[in-house]
């Protein structure tokens, strides 16, 4: 077994590994689509099996994305990604669309609240902002206990904000500050109040947000609900 592997080299290898894993996953997606189009829809068990495979492929895609983000986080020099004006409402809608299959699988209801921010744009790297939002939303779905997950958009000062709330068990106040760090994720895993301990989701959300030119935070509403937010500067 190799010893003393340089951390930066490891990060580059993880990014390459993520790239390699996407090729067979793309083939799986294509073949699922072929099977769905080739069946008459009368076999309920087959439809359910294909739906389960589709959700699993979506989860694998997110894991691969997060593996790449983990690799990027170890690099001494972070990639400079172009940040362009993006509709705040479009970011929220895209995240909800991507998460719809996962929500169905977990029995959660996604509710995108009416927005008064039409035309409002933030300056971000779109793909990374979407990845950050996707991780926040999946976390709410996963830990929301099959309840209603609400997504809302607002403007606050010079920032555009997307908020995600769910009725799940709240993360303890002592763990919120470091919820998006690698050390914080490990601390959550060892703590009985660490609701957000599974996987690299929140850590990856933090990495993706930073690359996008945005920030993420974990809060709690006055009603005691969990609140995950991403904010970025207005154009």
ChimeraX commands (.cxc) that place a marker at each C-alpha (Angstrom):
marker #1 position 0.00,0.00,0.00 radius 0.5
marker #1 position 1.34,3.44,-0.94 radius 0.5
marker #1 position 2.54,5.55,1.98 radius 0.5
marker #1 position 2.83,9.31,2.40 radius 0.5
marker #1 position 0.61,10.27,-0.53 radius 0.5
marker #1 position 0.61,14.04,-0.93 radius 0.5
marker #1 position -2.78,15.54,-0.02 radius 0.5
marker #1 position -2.85,17.74,-3.14 radius 0.5
marker #1 position -2.06,14.73,-5.33 radius 0.5
marker #1 position -4.83,12.78,-3.61 radius 0.5
marker #1 position -7.26,15.59,-4.38 radius 0.5
marker #1 position -6.35,15.57,-8.05 radius 0.5
marker #1 position -6.77,11.79,-8.16 radius 0.5
marker #1 position -10.22,12.05,-6.56 radius 0.5
marker #1 position -11.29,14.57,-9.19 radius 0.5
marker #1 position -10.11,12.17,-11.93 radius 0.5
marker #1 position -11.89,9.27,-10.24 radius 0.5
marker #1 position -15.14,11.24,-10.15 radius 0.5
marker #1 position -14.76,11.95,-13.87 radius 0.5
marker #1 position -14.20,8.26,-14.62 radius 0.5
marker #1 position -17.23,7.20,-12.56 radius 0.5
marker #1 position -19.54,9.45,-14.55 radius 0.5
marker #1 position -19.06,7.43,-17.76 radius 0.5
marker #1 position -20.68,4.16,-16.58 radius 0.5
marker #1 position -23.35,6.13,-14.72 radius 0.5
marker #1 position -24.29,7.91,-17.95 radius 0.5
marker #1 position -24.66,4.52,-19.62 radius 0.5
marker #1 position -26.98,3.39,-16.81 radius 0.5
marker #1 position -29.13,6.51,-17.26 radius 0.5
marker #1 position -29.37,5.91,-21.02 radius 0.5
marker #1 position -30.37,2.27,-20.63 radius 0.5
marker #1 position -32.99,3.09,-18.00 radius 0.5
marker #1 position -34.52,5.56,-20.43 radius 0.5
marker #1 position -34.51,2.89,-23.14 radius 0.5
marker #1 position -36.22,0.35,-20.87 radius 0.5
marker #1 position -38.86,2.88,-19.82 radius 0.5
marker #1 position -39.65,3.72,-23.45 radius 0.5
marker #1 position -39.72,0.04,-24.44 radius 0.5
marker #1 position -42.32,-1.09,-21.89 radius 0.5
marker #1 position -46.06,-0.59,-22.25 radius 0.5
marker #1 position -46.43,0.58,-18.65 radius 0.5
marker #1 position -48.81,-2.19,-17.64 radius 0.5
marker #1 position -46.35,-3.97,-15.33 radius 0.5
marker #1 position -46.53,-2.06,-12.03 radius 0.5
marker #1 position -43.63,-3.97,-10.49 radius 0.5
marker #1 position -41.40,-3.19,-13.45 radius 0.5
marker #1 position -42.34,0.52,-13.30 radius 0.5
marker #1 position -41.54,0.60,-9.60 radius 0.5
marker #1 position -38.20,-1.15,-10.14 radius 0.5
marker #1 position -37.22,1.30,-12.88 radius 0.5
marker #1 position -38.24,4.23,-10.69 radius 0.5
marker #1 position -36.07,2.87,-7.85 radius 0.5
marker #1 position -33.09,2.50,-10.19 radius 0.5
marker #1 position -33.61,6.06,-11.44 radius 0.5
marker #1 position -33.56,7.41,-7.87 radius 0.5
marker #1 position -30.48,5.32,-7.06 radius 0.5
marker #1 position -28.69,6.67,-10.13 radius 0.5
marker #1 position -29.54,10.19,-9.00 radius 0.5
marker #1 position -28.06,9.46,-5.58 radius 0.5
marker #1 position -24.93,8.02,-7.18 radius 0.5
marker #1 position -24.58,11.11,-9.33 radius 0.5
marker #1 position -24.72,13.29,-6.24 radius 0.5
marker #1 position -22.14,11.11,-4.47 radius 0.5
marker #1 position -19.82,11.41,-7.47 radius 0.5
marker #1 position -20.28,15.18,-7.56 radius 0.5
marker #1 position -19.48,15.34,-3.85 radius 0.5
marker #1 position -16.43,13.14,-4.30 radius 0.5
marker #1 position -15.17,15.64,-6.86 radius 0.5
marker #1 position -15.90,18.52,-4.46 radius 0.5
marker #1 position -14.00,16.73,-1.71 radius 0.5
marker #1 position -11.03,16.39,-4.05 radius 0.5
marker #1 position -11.24,20.06,-5.03 radius 0.5
marker #1 position -11.32,21.11,-1.37 radius 0.5
marker #1 position -7.85,19.62,-0.80 radius 0.5
marker #1 position -6.17,21.57,-3.59 radius 0.5
marker #1 position -3.83,24.35,-2.53 radius 0.5
marker #1 position -5.11,26.57,-5.32 radius 0.5
marker #1 position -8.85,26.49,-5.90 radius 0.5
marker #1 position -10.10,26.60,-9.51 radius 0.5
marker #1 position -11.35,30.00,-10.65 radius 0.5
marker #1 position -14.79,29.43,-12.05 radius 0.5
marker #1 position -16.59,32.09,-14.05 radius 0.5
marker #1 position -19.42,33.74,-12.16 radius 0.5
marker #1 position -22.26,35.11,-14.24 radius 0.5
marker #1 position -25.68,36.65,-13.52 radius 0.5
marker #1 position -28.24,33.93,-12.81 radius 0.5
marker #1 position -31.93,34.23,-11.96 radius 0.5
marker #1 position -32.48,33.50,-8.28 radius 0.5
marker #1 position -35.88,31.96,-9.03 radius 0.5
marker #1 position -34.36,29.73,-11.72 radius 0.5
marker #1 position -31.79,28.37,-9.26 radius 0.5
marker #1 position -34.54,27.44,-6.81 radius 0.5
marker #1 position -36.73,25.85,-9.50 radius 0.5
marker #1 position -33.83,23.84,-10.94 radius 0.5
marker #1 position -32.91,22.49,-7.49 radius 0.5
marker #1 position -36.52,21.47,-6.84 radius 0.5
marker #1 position -36.79,19.73,-10.22 radius 0.5
marker #1 position -33.59,17.79,-9.63 radius 0.5
marker #1 position -34.77,16.70,-6.17 radius 0.5
marker #1 position -38.29,15.62,-7.12 radius 0.5
marker #1 position -37.44,11.92,-7.52 radius 0.5
marker #1 position -35.62,11.82,-4.18 radius 0.5
marker #1 position -38.56,13.55,-2.49 radius 0.5
marker #1 position -40.96,10.95,-3.87 radius 0.5
marker #1 position -38.67,8.15,-2.69 radius 0.5
marker #1 position -38.57,9.55,0.87 radius 0.5
marker #1 position -42.28,10.40,0.90 radius 0.5
marker #1 position -41.53,14.12,1.24 radius 0.5
marker #1 position -43.54,16.98,-0.22 radius 0.5
marker #1 position -41.59,19.76,-1.91 radius 0.5
marker #1 position -43.27,23.15,-1.79 radius 0.5
marker #1 position -41.75,26.07,-3.67 radius 0.5
marker #1 position -43.24,29.17,-2.10 radius 0.5
marker #1 position -44.54,31.98,-4.34 radius 0.5
marker #1 position -41.75,34.42,-5.08 radius 0.5
marker #1 position -41.70,38.19,-5.38 radius 0.5
marker #1 position -38.16,38.22,-6.76 radius 0.5
marker #1 position -38.91,37.87,-10.48 radius 0.5
marker #1 position -36.02,39.32,-12.45 radius 0.5
marker #1 position -33.67,39.31,-9.48 radius 0.5
marker #1 position -30.26,37.88,-10.38 radius 0.5
marker #1 position -27.20,36.88,-8.38 radius 0.5
marker #1 position -23.64,36.52,-9.65 radius 0.5
marker #1 position -22.53,32.90,-9.21 radius 0.5
marker #1 position -21.11,29.90,-11.00 radius 0.5
marker #1 position -24.41,28.26,-11.87 radius 0.5
marker #1 position -23.43,24.59,-11.71 radius 0.5
marker #1 position -21.68,24.92,-8.35 radius 0.5
marker #1 position -24.55,26.97,-6.91 radius 0.5
marker #1 position -26.96,24.28,-8.07 radius 0.5
marker #1 position -24.81,21.57,-6.47 radius 0.5
marker #1 position -24.76,23.46,-3.19 radius 0.5
marker #1 position -28.54,23.91,-3.26 radius 0.5
marker #1 position -29.02,20.27,-4.22 radius 0.5
marker #1 position -27.08,19.07,-1.20 radius 0.5
marker #1 position -29.02,21.36,1.13 radius 0.5
marker #1 position -32.32,20.22,-0.33 radius 0.5
marker #1 position -31.44,16.52,-0.23 radius 0.5
marker #1 position -30.41,16.90,3.40 radius 0.5
marker #1 position -33.81,18.42,4.24 radius 0.5
marker #1 position -35.58,15.62,2.36 radius 0.5
marker #1 position -33.50,12.90,3.99 radius 0.5
marker #1 position -33.93,14.17,7.54 radius 0.5
marker #1 position -37.38,15.75,7.29 radius 0.5
marker #1 position -39.22,12.61,8.34 radius 0.5
marker #1 position -41.32,12.47,5.19 radius 0.5
marker #1 position -42.86,15.86,5.91 radius 0.5
marker #1 position -43.18,19.08,3.95 radius 0.5
marker #1 position -39.96,20.67,2.74 radius 0.5
marker #1 position -40.47,24.34,1.94 radius 0.5
marker #1 position -38.26,26.35,-0.41 radius 0.5
marker #1 position -38.50,30.13,-0.50 radius 0.5
marker #1 position -36.62,32.94,-2.21 radius 0.5
marker #1 position -36.06,36.48,-0.94 radius 0.5
marker #1 position -33.82,39.52,-1.16 radius 0.5
marker #1 position -32.07,40.79,1.94 radius 0.5
marker #1 position -29.88,43.85,1.56 radius 0.5
marker #1 position -27.34,43.19,-1.16 radius 0.5
marker #1 position -27.96,39.44,-1.20 radius 0.5
marker #1 position -30.36,37.04,-2.84 radius 0.5
marker #1 position -31.25,34.09,-0.59 radius 0.5
marker #1 position -32.79,30.65,-1.09 radius 0.5
marker #1 position -34.08,29.12,2.17 radius 0.5
marker #1 position -35.01,25.49,2.80 radius 0.5
marker #1 position -36.95,24.44,5.90 radius 0.5
marker #1 position -38.16,21.03,7.04 radius 0.5
marker #1 position -39.92,19.58,10.10 radius 0.5
marker #1 position -37.14,17.15,11.01 radius 0.5
marker #1 position -35.23,16.97,14.28 radius 0.5
marker #1 position -33.22,20.21,14.53 radius 0.5
marker #1 position -29.46,20.35,14.60 radius 0.5
marker #1 position -28.22,21.40,18.02 radius 0.5
marker #1 position -27.05,25.03,18.31 radius 0.5
marker #1 position -23.56,23.91,19.39 radius 0.5
marker #1 position -23.07,22.12,16.06 radius 0.5
marker #1 position -24.50,24.64,13.62 radius 0.5
marker #1 position -21.48,26.91,13.25 radius 0.5
marker #1 position -19.25,24.14,11.88 radius 0.5
marker #1 position -21.92,22.08,10.13 radius 0.5
marker #1 position -20.40,22.76,6.70 radius 0.5
marker #1 position -16.81,21.86,7.58 radius 0.5
marker #1 position -15.13,18.45,7.44 radius 0.5
marker #1 position -14.36,18.62,11.17 radius 0.5
marker #1 position -17.94,19.65,11.84 radius 0.5
marker #1 position -19.31,16.67,9.93 radius 0.5
marker #1 position -17.17,14.30,12.00 radius 0.5
marker #1 position -18.24,16.02,15.20 radius 0.5
marker #1 position -21.89,15.68,14.20 radius 0.5
marker #1 position -21.44,11.98,13.54 radius 0.5
marker #1 position -20.18,11.40,17.07 radius 0.5
marker #1 position -22.83,13.59,18.72 radius 0.5
marker #1 position -26.37,12.36,19.56 radius 0.5
marker #1 position -27.71,15.77,18.49 radius 0.5
marker #1 position -25.91,15.59,15.14 radius 0.5
marker #1 position -28.84,15.38,12.76 radius 0.5
marker #1 position -26.68,16.24,9.75 radius 0.5
marker #1 position -24.07,13.53,10.18 radius 0.5
marker #1 position -24.70,11.26,7.22 radius 0.5
marker #1 position -22.38,11.44,4.24 radius 0.5
marker #1 position -20.55,14.48,2.96 radius 0.5
marker #1 position -23.65,16.43,1.94 radius 0.5
marker #1 position -23.31,19.59,4.02 radius 0.5
marker #1 position -19.53,19.67,3.72 radius 0.5
marker #1 position -19.90,19.38,-0.06 radius 0.5
marker #1 position -22.54,22.12,0.00 radius 0.5
marker #1 position -20.06,24.42,1.70 radius 0.5
marker #1 position -17.32,23.64,-0.83 radius 0.5
marker #1 position -19.66,24.09,-3.80 radius 0.5
marker #1 position -21.04,27.36,-2.42 radius 0.5
marker #1 position -17.54,28.79,-1.97 radius 0.5
marker #1 position -16.60,27.81,-5.53 radius 0.5
marker #1 position -19.83,29.37,-6.76 radius 0.5
marker #1 position -19.19,32.65,-4.97 radius 0.5
marker #1 position -21.92,32.11,-2.37 radius 0.5
marker #1 position -22.27,31.25,1.33 radius 0.5
marker #1 position -24.34,28.65,3.19 radius 0.5
marker #1 position -25.61,28.67,6.76 radius 0.5
marker #1 position -27.64,26.53,9.12 radius 0.5
marker #1 position -30.26,28.27,11.27 radius 0.5
marker #1 position -33.44,27.53,13.17 radius 0.5
marker #1 position -36.77,29.29,12.69 radius 0.5
marker #1 position -38.78,30.84,15.51 radius 0.5
marker #1 position -41.06,27.79,15.27 radius 0.5
marker #1 position -38.11,25.48,15.88 radius 0.5
marker #1 position -37.81,24.25,12.30 radius 0.5
marker #1 position -34.53,23.57,10.57 radius 0.5
marker #1 position -33.45,26.24,8.13 radius 0.5
marker #1 position -30.68,25.84,5.55 radius 0.5
marker #1 position -29.79,28.85,3.40 radius 0.5
marker #1 position -27.58,29.82,0.52 radius 0.5
marker #1 position -26.94,33.49,-0.23 radius 0.5
marker #1 position -25.13,35.29,-3.00 radius 0.5
marker #1 position -24.53,38.89,-4.00 radius 0.5
marker #1 position -27.06,40.59,-6.22 radius 0.5
marker #1 position -26.07,41.72,-9.70 radius 0.5
marker link #1:1,2 radius 0.2
marker link #1:2,3 radius 0.2
marker link #1:3,4 radius 0.2
marker link #1:4,5 radius 0.2
marker link #1:5,6 radius 0.2
marker link #1:6,7 radius 0.2
marker link #1:7,8 radius 0.2
marker link #1:8,9 radius 0.2
marker link #1:9,10 radius 0.2
marker link #1:10,11 radius 0.2
marker link #1:11,12 radius 0.2
marker link #1:12,13 radius 0.2
marker link #1:13,14 radius 0.2
marker link #1:14,15 radius 0.2
marker link #1:15,16 radius 0.2
marker link #1:16,17 radius 0.2
marker link #1:17,18 radius 0.2
marker link #1:18,19 radius 0.2
marker link #1:19,20 radius 0.2
marker link #1:20,21 radius 0.2
marker link #1:21,22 radius 0.2
marker link #1:22,23 radius 0.2
marker link #1:23,24 radius 0.2
marker link #1:24,25 radius 0.2
marker link #1:25,26 radius 0.2
marker link #1:26,27 radius 0.2
marker link #1:27,28 radius 0.2
marker link #1:28,29 radius 0.2
marker link #1:29,30 radius 0.2
marker link #1:30,31 radius 0.2
marker link #1:31,32 radius 0.2
marker link #1:32,33 radius 0.2
marker link #1:33,34 radius 0.2
marker link #1:34,35 radius 0.2
marker link #1:35,36 radius 0.2
marker link #1:36,37 radius 0.2
marker link #1:37,38 radius 0.2
marker link #1:38,39 radius 0.2
marker link #1:39,40 radius 0.2
marker link #1:40,41 radius 0.2
marker link #1:41,42 radius 0.2
marker link #1:42,43 radius 0.2
marker link #1:43,44 radius 0.2
marker link #1:44,45 radius 0.2
marker link #1:45,46 radius 0.2
marker link #1:46,47 radius 0.2
marker link #1:47,48 radius 0.2
marker link #1:48,49 radius 0.2
marker link #1:49,50 radius 0.2
marker link #1:50,51 radius 0.2
marker link #1:51,52 radius 0.2
marker link #1:52,53 radius 0.2
marker link #1:53,54 radius 0.2
marker link #1:54,55 radius 0.2
marker link #1:55,56 radius 0.2
marker link #1:56,57 radius 0.2
marker link #1:57,58 radius 0.2
marker link #1:58,59 radius 0.2
marker link #1:59,60 radius 0.2
marker link #1:60,61 radius 0.2
marker link #1:61,62 radius 0.2
marker link #1:62,63 radius 0.2
marker link #1:63,64 radius 0.2
marker link #1:64,65 radius 0.2
marker link #1:65,66 radius 0.2
marker link #1:66,67 radius 0.2
marker link #1:67,68 radius 0.2
marker link #1:68,69 radius 0.2
marker link #1:69,70 radius 0.2
marker link #1:70,71 radius 0.2
marker link #1:71,72 radius 0.2
marker link #1:72,73 radius 0.2
marker link #1:73,74 radius 0.2
marker link #1:74,75 radius 0.2
marker link #1:75,76 radius 0.2
marker link #1:76,77 radius 0.2
marker link #1:77,78 radius 0.2
marker link #1:78,79 radius 0.2
marker link #1:79,80 radius 0.2
marker link #1:80,81 radius 0.2
marker link #1:81,82 radius 0.2
marker link #1:82,83 radius 0.2
marker link #1:83,84 radius 0.2
marker link #1:84,85 radius 0.2
marker link #1:85,86 radius 0.2
marker link #1:86,87 radius 0.2
marker link #1:87,88 radius 0.2
marker link #1:88,89 radius 0.2
marker link #1:89,90 radius 0.2
marker link #1:90,91 radius 0.2
marker link #1:91,92 radius 0.2
marker link #1:92,93 radius 0.2
marker link #1:93,94 radius 0.2
marker link #1:94,95 radius 0.2
marker link #1:95,96 radius 0.2
marker link #1:96,97 radius 0.2
marker link #1:97,98 radius 0.2
marker link #1:98,99 radius 0.2
marker link #1:99,100 radius 0.2
marker link #1:100,101 radius 0.2
marker link #1:101,102 radius 0.2
marker link #1:102,103 radius 0.2
marker link #1:103,104 radius 0.2
marker link #1:104,105 radius 0.2
marker link #1:105,106 radius 0.2
marker link #1:106,107 radius 0.2
marker link #1:107,108 radius 0.2
marker link #1:108,109 radius 0.2
marker link #1:109,110 radius 0.2
marker link #1:110,111 radius 0.2
marker link #1:111,112 radius 0.2
marker link #1:112,113 radius 0.2
marker link #1:113,114 radius 0.2
marker link #1:114,115 radius 0.2
marker link #1:115,116 radius 0.2
marker link #1:116,117 radius 0.2
marker link #1:117,118 radius 0.2
marker link #1:118,119 radius 0.2
marker link #1:119,120 radius 0.2
marker link #1:120,121 radius 0.2
marker link #1:121,122 radius 0.2
marker link #1:122,123 radius 0.2
marker link #1:123,124 radius 0.2
marker link #1:124,125 radius 0.2
marker link #1:125,126 radius 0.2
marker link #1:126,127 radius 0.2
marker link #1:127,128 radius 0.2
marker link #1:128,129 radius 0.2
marker link #1:129,130 radius 0.2
marker link #1:130,131 radius 0.2
marker link #1:131,132 radius 0.2
marker link #1:132,133 radius 0.2
marker link #1:133,134 radius 0.2
marker link #1:134,135 radius 0.2
marker link #1:135,136 radius 0.2
marker link #1:136,137 radius 0.2
marker link #1:137,138 radius 0.2
marker link #1:138,139 radius 0.2
marker link #1:139,140 radius 0.2
marker link #1:140,141 radius 0.2
marker link #1:141,142 radius 0.2
marker link #1:142,143 radius 0.2
marker link #1:143,144 radius 0.2
marker link #1:144,145 radius 0.2
marker link #1:145,146 radius 0.2
marker link #1:146,147 radius 0.2
marker link #1:147,148 radius 0.2
marker link #1:148,149 radius 0.2
marker link #1:149,150 radius 0.2
marker link #1:150,151 radius 0.2
marker link #1:151,152 radius 0.2
marker link #1:152,153 radius 0.2
marker link #1:153,154 radius 0.2
marker link #1:154,155 radius 0.2
marker link #1:155,156 radius 0.2
marker link #1:156,157 radius 0.2
marker link #1:157,158 radius 0.2
marker link #1:158,159 radius 0.2
marker link #1:159,160 radius 0.2
marker link #1:160,161 radius 0.2
marker link #1:161,162 radius 0.2
marker link #1:162,163 radius 0.2
marker link #1:163,164 radius 0.2
marker link #1:164,165 radius 0.2
marker link #1:165,166 radius 0.2
marker link #1:166,167 radius 0.2
marker link #1:167,168 radius 0.2
marker link #1:168,169 radius 0.2
marker link #1:169,170 radius 0.2
marker link #1:170,171 radius 0.2
marker link #1:171,172 radius 0.2
marker link #1:172,173 radius 0.2
marker link #1:173,174 radius 0.2
marker link #1:174,175 radius 0.2
marker link #1:175,176 radius 0.2
marker link #1:176,177 radius 0.2
marker link #1:177,178 radius 0.2
marker link #1:178,179 radius 0.2
marker link #1:179,180 radius 0.2
marker link #1:180,181 radius 0.2
marker link #1:181,182 radius 0.2
marker link #1:182,183 radius 0.2
marker link #1:183,184 radius 0.2
marker link #1:184,185 radius 0.2
marker link #1:185,186 radius 0.2
marker link #1:186,187 radius 0.2
marker link #1:187,188 radius 0.2
marker link #1:188,189 radius 0.2
marker link #1:189,190 radius 0.2
marker link #1:190,191 radius 0.2
marker link #1:191,192 radius 0.2
marker link #1:192,193 radius 0.2
marker link #1:193,194 radius 0.2
marker link #1:194,195 radius 0.2
marker link #1:195,196 radius 0.2
marker link #1:196,197 radius 0.2
marker link #1:197,198 radius 0.2
marker link #1:198,199 radius 0.2
marker link #1:199,200 radius 0.2
marker link #1:200,201 radius 0.2
marker link #1:201,202 radius 0.2
marker link #1:202,203 radius 0.2
marker link #1:203,204 radius 0.2
marker link #1:204,205 radius 0.2
marker link #1:205,206 radius 0.2
marker link #1:206,207 radius 0.2
marker link #1:207,208 radius 0.2
marker link #1:208,209 radius 0.2
marker link #1:209,210 radius 0.2
marker link #1:210,211 radius 0.2
marker link #1:211,212 radius 0.2
marker link #1:212,213 radius 0.2
marker link #1:213,214 radius 0.2
marker link #1:214,215 radius 0.2
marker link #1:215,216 radius 0.2
marker link #1:216,217 radius 0.2
marker link #1:217,218 radius 0.2
marker link #1:218,219 radius 0.2
marker link #1:219,220 radius 0.2
marker link #1:220,221 radius 0.2
marker link #1:221,222 radius 0.2
marker link #1:222,223 radius 0.2
marker link #1:223,224 radius 0.2
marker link #1:224,225 radius 0.2
marker link #1:225,226 radius 0.2
marker link #1:226,227 radius 0.2
marker link #1:227,228 radius 0.2
marker link #1:228,229 radius 0.2
marker link #1:229,230 radius 0.2
marker link #1:230,231 radius 0.2
marker link #1:231,232 radius 0.2
marker link #1:232,233 radius 0.2
marker link #1:233,234 radius 0.2
marker link #1:234,235 radius 0.2
view
